Amino acid sequence: MYLETSFPQKENDKARLISPEYTVASGGSCLQFFYHMWGPTIGTLNVYLKEGDVIHGSPLWALKDDQGDLWRPARATIKATGKFQVKKKKAKTCIIINFFV
């Protein structure tokens, strides 16, 4: 997913990406993704865990502000008891998501 941060975007514009539903692996699951957050108008990238209709209140992973003109890796452990989805919420950034169990 790519979102342009300059015109015509406005401050506080948001985008949401919700993954397909996955089942937790018996040994646990890991979310691994790459992000690119560069420029003066970058806000916060939040990644949430969604189980059923419930989105966990605290982000599974979060980062804010300019992180340089590089694609950077990130990982988060999935602590769910059944089927889950990952929800990415960010105003302006790029992200690539892969799941590993």
C-alpha positions in Angstrom: 0.0 0.0 0.0 1.3 3.4 -0.9 -0.1 6.7 0.2 1.2 10.0 -1.1 1.9 12.5 1.7 2.0 15.7 -0.4 -0.9 17.6 -2.1 -3.7 16.8 -2.5 -3.6 15.0 0.9 -4.8 16.9 3.9 -3.7 16.8 7.5 -5.3 13.9 9.4 -6.2 12.0 6.2 -6.3 8.3 7.1 -6.1 4.9 5.3 -6.9 1.5 6.7 -5.6 -1.9 5.5 -7.2 -5.0 7.0 -5.7 -8.4 6.3 -7.6 -11.6 5.5 -8.4 -13.7 8.6 -5.7 -16.0 9.8 -5.6 -18.8 12.3 -2.9 -18.7 15.0 -0.3 -21.4 14.5 0.2 -23.9 17.3 3.8 -22.5 18.0 2.7 -18.9 17.7 2.6 -16.4 14.8 4.7 -13.5 13.8 3.9 -10.5 11.7 6.8 -9.3 9.7 6.6 -6.2 7.4 8.5 -3.4 5.9 7.7 0.2 6.1 8.9 3.5 4.5 8.2 6.6 6.5 10.0 9.6 5.1 9.3 13.3 4.9 8.1 16.2 7.1 4.4 15.2 6.9 4.7 11.7 8.2 2.5 11.0 11.2 2.1 7.7 13.1 1.9 4.1 11.7 -0.2 1.9 14.0 -0.7 -1.9 13.5 -3.6 -3.4 15.5 -4.7 -6.9 16.2 -8.3 -7.7 15.4 -10.0 -10.8 16.9 -13.5 -11.3 15.6 -15.2 -7.9 15.8 -12.9 -6.7 18.5 -9.8 -4.5 17.8 -7.3 -4.5 20.6 -7.1 -1.0 22.2 -3.3 -0.7 22.1 -1.4 -1.1 18.9 0.5 -4.3 18.3 3.2 -2.1 16.8 3.6 1.7 16.4 6.1 4.2 15.1 5.9 7.9 14.3 7.7 10.7 12.4 10.3 10.6 9.7 12.4 7.4 9.7 14.6 8.3 6.8 14.4 7.4 3.1 14.8 3.7 3.6 12.6 0.6 3.7 12.9 -0.8 7.2 11.9 -4.1 8.6 9.6 -4.6 11.6 8.3 -7.6 13.5 5.5 -8.2 16.1 4.5 -11.4 17.9 0.8 -12.3 17.4 -0.8 -13.2 20.8 -4.3 -14.3 19.8 -6.4 -17.3 20.9 -8.1 -18.1 17.6 -8.6 -16.5 14.2 -7.2 -13.0 13.8 -6.7 -10.1 11.4 -4.1 -7.4 11.3 -5.3 -3.8 10.8 -2.9 -1.1 9.6 -3.9 2.4 10.3 -1.8 5.3 9.1 -2.2 8.6 7.4 0.9 8.6 5.2 3.3 5.7 4.7 4.1 2.6 2.6 3.9 -0.9 4.0 4.5 -4.4 2.9 3.2 -7.2 5.1 4.1 -10.9 5.3 3.0 -13.4 7.9 5.4 -16.1 9.3 4.5 -18.9 11.7 
